Amino acid sequence: MTDKDRALIARMLDFSRRIQRRISSVSLDKFLTDIDLQDMILYAVGHVGENANLVSDDTKEAHSDILWHAVIGIRNRVFIPMPTLT
C-alpha cells in the first residue's frame, strides 16, 4: 500500500468517525427535520466515497473484502448534480 493510499484511507476513517460521532445520539425524527445535520452527513459520506475512488487499484485488489464499488457508489448518489433551472 502506498503512502497516498494510507492517507486516503485515513481520511475515509476520519470522515466515518465524524459521521458516527455526530449521529450516534440523534433520533431518526431529529435527523429528518435537521437540514444542517443532513448536509453535514451527506458531505462526509460523499468524501468517504470520493477518497475511496482515489485509492489505487492495487490496494483495492489487495483488500477485495471491502466493497469498494459500493463505497464509491454512495458518493455518486450523494453528489447528484442539481438540475439546470430554465
C-alpha positions in Angstrom: 0.0 0.0 0.0 1.3 3.4 -1.0 1.6 6.4 1.4 -1.1 8.1 -0.8 -3.5 5.1 -0.2 -2.8 5.2 3.5 -3.6 8.9 3.6 -6.8 8.4 1.6 -7.9 5.5 3.9 -7.1 7.6 6.9 -9.3 10.4 5.6 -12.1 7.9 4.9 -11.8 6.7 8.5 -11.8 10.2 9.9 -15.0 11.2 8.0 -16.6 7.9 9.0 -15.8 8.6 12.7 -17.2 12.1 12.4 -20.4 10.7 11.0 -20.7 8.1 13.7 -19.9 10.6 16.5 -22.4 13.2 15.1 -25.4 10.8 14.6 -24.9 8.3 17.5 -27.3 10.2 19.7 -29.6 11.6 17.1 -33.1 10.2 16.6 -34.4 9.5 13.1 -37.0 12.2 13.6 -34.3 14.7 14.5 -32.2 13.7 11.5 -35.2 14.0 9.1 -36.0 17.5 10.3 -32.5 19.0 10.7 -31.4 20.1 7.2 -28.0 21.3 8.5 -27.3 17.9 10.0 -28.3 16.2 6.8 -26.0 18.4 4.8 -23.1 17.6 7.1 -23.7 13.9 7.0 -24.1 13.9 3.2 -20.9 16.0 2.8 -18.9 13.5 4.9 -20.4 10.4 3.2 -19.6 11.9 -0.2 -16.0 12.5 0.9 -15.7 8.9 2.1 -16.7 7.8 -1.4 -14.5 10.3 -3.2 -11.4 9.2 -1.2 -12.3 5.5 -1.9 -12.4 6.3 -5.6 -8.9 7.7 -5.5 -7.4 4.5 -3.8 -5.2 2.6 -6.2 -6.4 -0.5 -8.0 -3.6 -2.5 -6.4 -4.8 -1.6 -2.9 -8.4 -2.3 -3.8 -7.4 -5.7 -5.2 -5.3 -6.4 -2.0 -8.4 -5.6 0.1 -11.0 -7.2 -2.1 -13.1 -7.9 1.0 -14.1 -4.2 1.0 -17.0 -3.4 -1.3 -15.2 -0.6 -3.0 -17.8 -0.2 -5.7 -20.5 0.3 -3.0 -18.5 2.9 -1.1 -17.7 4.8 -4.3 -21.3 4.3 -5.5 -22.7 6.1 -2.4 -20.7 9.2 -3.4 -22.4 9.1 -6.8 -25.8 9.1 -5.1 -24.9 11.8 -2.7 -23.2 14.2 -5.1 -26.0 14.3 -7.6 -25.8 17.3 -10.0 -28.6 19.8 -9.5 -30.9 20.2 -12.4 -30.5 23.3 -14.6 -33.1 25.9 -13.9 -34.7 27.3 -17.0 
